[in-house]
């Protein structure tokens, strides 16, 4: 129990570091990829076990988003997005529930539930995450086409990144 | 108390979610200049829209008052115009130098299709409207007050077989009487203009100022056709009226302060 909490804390810190020191600096300002953003940190919310109390899940998401915001100079945008997907995570899990049900503890990872299940689960949440993120950034649905294009583009690359993370690391 | 605890147990996480999102949006709007400006702009647009609708709503109910006040203002201005056009003087006047005053009124009933037509207006003796006063609207003459009671007055319309209005061709010295031979509500007949006068189609017909009812030089209409009948020394002139009786709604009663004294001296000399 203790070791799993420590593992989560370490993952929290590492993911933020990777996000703000590596992924934030990857940009292609001169090509059609200039609107691309790469997000790895939402996977932290995806992986949290099912037995985490919901209020705690929301608070963790809030602080995760806020930490990323501090480095992105976009106070509140990542936090709002993270809290939102933490909130809808329960409903997505209910829709995707496997026949044998969820284990009470252990991460919701590809290692524990299979790559196919994890892909669909992560795809839904990641897509919503990006859509909400770009919507709040634009702060107006006037730019809806713009928002959709950015979302699709960023989704493709961020999703590959997240699957890569699951292939390399066997998260318990 | 138990219910409150149960409520929080059931909806606590949703409330926490809303609470956190409110904090996030507070932060977003306060620390991001782009979102802040969009938020302020759209909230201004929203409140502006609401205020505008509210004003329209209020306007609708105060419409009558506003029409009344505008009509009063109009009467004041029209009086200046009449003075200026009638006497060719600068339009700075007070009631002591210009004998005519205008009283605004609204038509509440009228006919135009009969041989003898009448109108009813919403002003009477209480408002200073008395028989034999002239009535005009912004485009021309309407008629003459025939009867007044406290609140209402009856107007003998120009479109009436009894109408005789002294008129002249603008800029010329010829006078005649305007009568209504029941052609239609846009045309009248000008008689007694001698056929040696040089007139043309399109010449303006204005009031002569000889009657006590109308000040001089109010535009009545324009000459539409004129012809000479054999053995007659006068033209037959058809005048197209400048105003349209079918859409007249607001009128001005012309009160002449000197009417009584003029009529008195005219009666004595007869």
Interface residues (C-beta under 8 A of the other chain):
Chain A: X54 X55 X58 X59 X62 X65 X69 X74 X75 X76 X77 X79 X80 X83 X84 X86 X87 X136 X139 X140
Chain B: X12 X13 X14 X16 X17 X20 X21 X23 X24 X25 X26 X27 X28 X30 X31 X32 X34 X35 X38 X39 X42
